[in-house]
Amino acid sequence: MLKRISIYFFPIFLMLSCYSFQKPEKPKHLISKKDMVNIILDLRLLASANGSNQKVLQEKGVYSEEYVFKKYKIDSLTFALSNNYYAYYVEDYDDIYTKVKDSLELLKENLDALVIQEEDEKRKTDSINNLRKRDSLDLLKNKDSIRIFKNEDSLLNIKRKNKIKSKLIEPVSDKAAQSQ
């Protein structure tokens, strides 16, 4: 029985003794928390853009990680070591990701406000353009109606002149009236 227990516990004991929790060494070029927030924020933004427009970005020669690393003048190893270091210290890492999340939410709110503002401006310009179209159509209608009215009016004038001429009595001279 002791042999059976030792057979089961020996491998477990061996695995636990070999596994050690070593905290990572602080990298020589540790990226500051503020820069980590900015780097992770840029990586998330480019990753989301990369998901929808991946072909466009690649055609332009933009690769998100390379672009961000060049922007902050770091290499991938420096980022990986710093990320590993902060991940070990959960409170610091949580603080970094909370700031990233807050920044993304603020960017989203600003974007939503810009979209609403653009829609309002578009509605205003559309309504102004519609009014101009209506005014120009009304003006054309008015011009047409004026032409029609003028044409009708000139026709009426001719008809009136003809009626007036036909209704007029030929002047009778005094001599003609006396001779009758």
Summary of the structure (lengths in Angstrom):
residues: 180
radius of gyration: 45.1
end to end distance: 166.1
largest distance: 168.2
contacts: 370
relative contact order: 0.06
helix: 83%
strand: 0%
